[in-house]
Amino acid sequence: MKTTIELPETTFRLAKALAAGRGMTLKQFFTEALEEQLRRSSNDTEAPWMAGFGALPDLSDENRRVLAVIEQEFETISPEDLA
């Protein structure tokens, strides 16, 4: 879809230079930037502390694995605990 937007000259030049430095077209650069902003706004329902420290969604699988190991370990009674 085509659209027209008005940008300050400085913002446009910075975006164009950054896109070129990354080997991207200006269209690709703006699309990725807009998609990132949309992702961030969809995460606004997270807990307030996550805004400062991050939700770390890429660690959720690892967190579940670690919690499962901890739960399994605490369910195991060692011989010295039985005495």
N, C-alpha and C positions, 0 to 999 in steps of 0.2 A: 504494500500500500504506500502511496506517496502522500507526503504531507509537507507543509512549510512551517518552519519555526523561526523565530527571531532570537538571535543570541547576541550578547555583547561581543564586539570585535575581538577583544582580548581573550574571552572564553573560546571563541571559535578558533583563533590562531593556536591557542594552547592545545585544544582538542585535536586539531589537525596535525600538529607537530608530534603529539604523543601517539596518535594513531600511526603516523608514518614511522615513528621510531619502533613501533611494535610490529611493523609490516602488515598493518591492517588498513582496510579502506575506512573512510570516515563513516560510512553506513554501518560497517561491522562494529566500529568503536562505539557509536551512539546506541546501536542495538544492545550490545553487551552492557553498557552503562545503564541503560534504561531497565533491562532485565534484572540487573543487580539491585537497583532501587526497588523494583517490584518485589523481589524476593525478601528484601529487608523489611518492607512495609507489611508483608504477610506474616512476618515473625514478631510483629508488635504485640501479639497476645501472650508472649512469653513472660516469665517472672521478671520483675524489675531488675534484680541483680544480674540477669543475663545481659542487660544492656552494657553494663560495665565490664563484665568478665567473659562474656560470650557463651553461647549455648553449647559449643563444641559438638555439633551434631555428628561429625565424623567419628567421634569416640563412643557413640551410644552402643554399638555392638561390643566394643571392648569392655565398656562398663558392665554390660549384662553378663559377659563372660566372667569377669572378675567377681561380680556379686554371686554368681552361681558357684564359683570355687569357694568363696567365703562361706556361703550357706552350707555347702557340702562338708567343709572342714568343721564347722561348728556343730553339725549333726553327728560327727564321729566322736565317740568317747574313747579317749586314750586309756590304756591299762592303769597308768598311775592315777588317773582321776577316779577309777573304781575302787581303789584301796582306801 
